[in-house]
Amino acid sequence: MKLSLTLATLFVSSLLHAADPQPPEGFKAIFNGKDLTGWYGLNPHSTVKLTGEKKEATLKTMRDEFASNWKVENGELVNDGHGPYATTDAEYGDIEFLIEYKTVAKADSGIYLRGTPQVQIWDKTQVFDPKKPDRKPHLGSGGLFNNTPGKPGRDPLVLADKEFGEWNAFRIRQIGDRTWVWLNDKLVVDGAVMENYWDVKRETPLPAKGPIMLQTHGGEIRWRNLFVREIGAEEAKKILAEAEKK
């Protein structure tokens, strides 16, 4: 009996240890694979026009509801398709961000950088609807969907999505308002300016810092291996200089 209990304890411990995120060198994990520590619930679209007590009450409600729609399962951050967006307590400026996701048919999700929409996630099997010419899910995920239609980065350069049931991997680099996105090791956005969605005229640049947000939009989505590397001023300057040579 004692041996069985010992083996069971070791088995459970090994599972817990296996679930620990293992960031690449230079990166840090921003999701611990165990609970929602470091994250809270927020839908900025619901609060952008609110002020005073009404805004504070709405923010509190979303924080309170966060755990009702988000959970941790098998080391994955899981959303049921509803509720506020998962938002980091920490704010980030220039970064390199690694994240994997797996979703379902009719998916419509995305990743907000500096609290601004968004690196888009689509269901690539959806047929283009000529009645909605600016929505092109058939081109795949990774584009900066909230850029002005026709602007660089709005649509991905190539279709890189995997089939449903498989994990997709993003590598996102944000320096100033310039954004690079690789999806499954394919470059889909090449240093395009990410427009500030919150400015109707798109004249104000992105804020210097802001949270990372994981959007929920009607279908289950799972996330894992969320790793961030902050980019220093010298590296940022070098990357931008190289980009200008192209």
PyMOL commands that set and color helices and strands:
alter all, ss='L'
color gray80, all
select helices_A, chain A and resi 2-19+44-46+52-69+137-139+233-244
alter helices_A, ss='H'
color red, helices_A
select strands_A, chain A and resi 28-29+39-42+70-73+76-79+85-88+95-103+108-113+116-122+168-175+178-183+186-193+213-214+221-230
alter strands_A, ss='S'
color yellow, strands_A
deselect
rebuild
show_as cartoon
